[in-house]
Amino acid sequence: MQAMIFAAGLGTRLKPLTDHMPKALVRVGGEPLLKRVIFRLRDAGFSRIVINVHHFAPMILDYLRENGNFGMDIRISDESETLLETGGGIKKAQGLFDPHFPILIHNVDILSNVDLKAFYSHDRKVMCMDCGVPHDVADATLLVSWRKTKRYLLFNDALRLVGWMNIETGQVKSPFAEIREADPQVLREKLKMYAFSGIHTFSPSLFPLMDRYPEKFPIMDFYLDNCKEVAIKGVVKDDLKLMDVGKQETLAEAENFLNTI
């Protein structure tokens, strides 16, 4: 099993801590965020991890070297020159993955109760859009849950991704004209709405579709652009406990959160 940790962010919301170190090395409960994610992946059975770096990249490289990569096959995707966003980061790292297996994507600043092995191994069969028979295999799976937020991913009854909506502004993104042009209230009644966790799997079969994309782009825009042609599946976790430790107020609460998962 293989995974990628997004660790290249500037950590702006964690200033002044990130004026002197990368977000990945900020400590929670006495351990750097990066170590916590690496150990969770290791304990779940992942053997290869790709980590993208940008902000204070040498500090992350030194940390991994000093710890012998924790005995794992850890590979670095260097974005020191240009921060490439999530989609661009995956695209740049293409050559570091085994092309035969899905890639689990995990943000470095997420703490959760997710069983990463179970999520990675989740049944990828999905309903065909045309015939309704479950013979398609998902090219990406998105871990989602119901929670109150402003922005939701939209799924059909078979939990295939079909769009995105901002419920405050009514803005809708979808490759399906009937969804883009529908009244937002109708969409709320007819489609399933879930919040994205930041954890997903990505099939290397999607890399050719990225050839037409620029160097920098968000992965969610890529999924929304292509969900009509490829199968992108939502995996719902009703008991999800998740904390984004990307800002000062949640950093202060993170140690208590660790005791609940």
Disulfide bonds with the S-S distance in Angstrom:
none
